Amino acid sequence: MSIPTRFGSVRAVVFDLDGTLVDSILSALARLKRIIEEHGVPYTPEMDAYLSGHGSFFWIPCLIEEFGVEPALAKRIHDAWEVSCTAETTPLFDGVLETLDWLHERDVLTFILTARFRESTMVLLRSLEI
């Protein structure tokens, strides 16, 4: 089935995960700050500006190049981040389940695109039951 619109019929929808379906920005930055500090690196307001709005794949080179973190330590910070993503739940935005159900009832294919690693994505999706 497709949904008629003034632009044509819609048979599929692609959603970004973080910031679109799940309200992850503030919780992600709080987790990242905690993890960076746990690894002995002082967290600065400048880090917020560089690290927010980018996928975690960007963080390792950013920590190394912009903040002088040793490469091995930057990798350990990133690895700890990935573990935290599978251990902590991120809430859905209001209306997401209803929207996904509405699309499903109309047989519209739905896809989720994300920069997260597969394991943490699947853990999150299962915990949210989507």
SVG drawing of the C-alpha trace seen along z (x, -y; Angstrom):
<svg xmlns="http://www.w3.org/2000/svg" viewBox="-4 -26 53 33">
<polyline fill="none" stroke="black" stroke-width="0.4" points="0.0,0.0 1.1,-3.6 0.0,-6.9 -1.1,-9.5 0.4,-13.0 0.4,-16.1 4.0,-15.0 3.0,-11.4 2.6,-8.2 4.7,-7.2 5.6,-3.5 8.5,-3.8 9.9,-6.1 13.4,-6.4 14.0,-7.8 17.2,-8.8 17.4,-7.3 19.0,-9.8 17.3,-13.2 14.4,-12.0 12.9,-8.9 14.8,-8.9 15.6,-11.9 19.2,-11.1 21.2,-14.4 21.2,-15.5 21.6,-12.1 24.3,-11.2 26.3,-14.3 25.9,-13.7 27.1,-10.1 30.0,-11.2 31.1,-13.9 31.0,-11.3 33.0,-8.8 35.6,-11.3 36.1,-12.5 36.2,-8.8 39.2,-8.4 41.0,-11.3 40.4,-13.9 38.9,-17.2 35.7,-17.9 35.4,-21.4 32.6,-23.5 34.6,-23.5 34.2,-19.7 30.4,-20.2 30.7,-22.4 32.9,-19.9 31.3,-16.6 27.6,-17.5 25.8,-17.0 28.4,-14.5 28.3,-10.7 30.6,-8.9 32.8,-7.9 33.9,-11.6 34.9,-11.6 38.1,-9.7 39.9,-12.0 38.3,-15.0 39.6,-14.1 43.1,-13.4 43.4,-16.4 41.4,-19.1 42.1,-18.2 45.4,-16.4 44.1,-13.1 46.4,-10.2 45.1,-7.9 44.9,-4.8 43.0,-6.7 40.6,-8.2 39.9,-4.7 39.2,-3.5 36.8,-6.4 35.0,-5.5 34.8,-1.8 33.4,-2.8 30.9,-5.0 29.7,-2.1 29.2,0.1 27.2,-2.7 24.9,-2.8 24.0,0.8 23.6,0.4 21.5,-2.8 18.0,-3.3 17.2,-6.4 13.5,-7.5 11.4,-7.8 10.0,-11.2 6.3,-11.5 4.2,-10.1 6.8,-7.9 5.1,-4.6 1.8,-5.9 3.4,-7.1 5.2,-3.9 2.0,-1.9 0.1,-4.2 2.6,-3.6 2.7,0.2 -1.2,0.4 -0.9,-1.1 1.8,1.3 4.3,-1.5 7.9,-0.2 9.8,-1.9 13.6,-2.0 15.9,-3.3 19.2,-4.8 21.9,-5.6 25.6,-6.2 25.4,-4.0 27.1,-0.6 24.8,2.2 24.9,3.9 24.0,0.8 21.3,0.0 19.7,3.4 19.8,3.4 18.1,0.0 15.4,1.0 14.6,4.1 14.4,2.2 12.0,-0.3 10.1,2.6 10.3,1.2"/>
</svg>
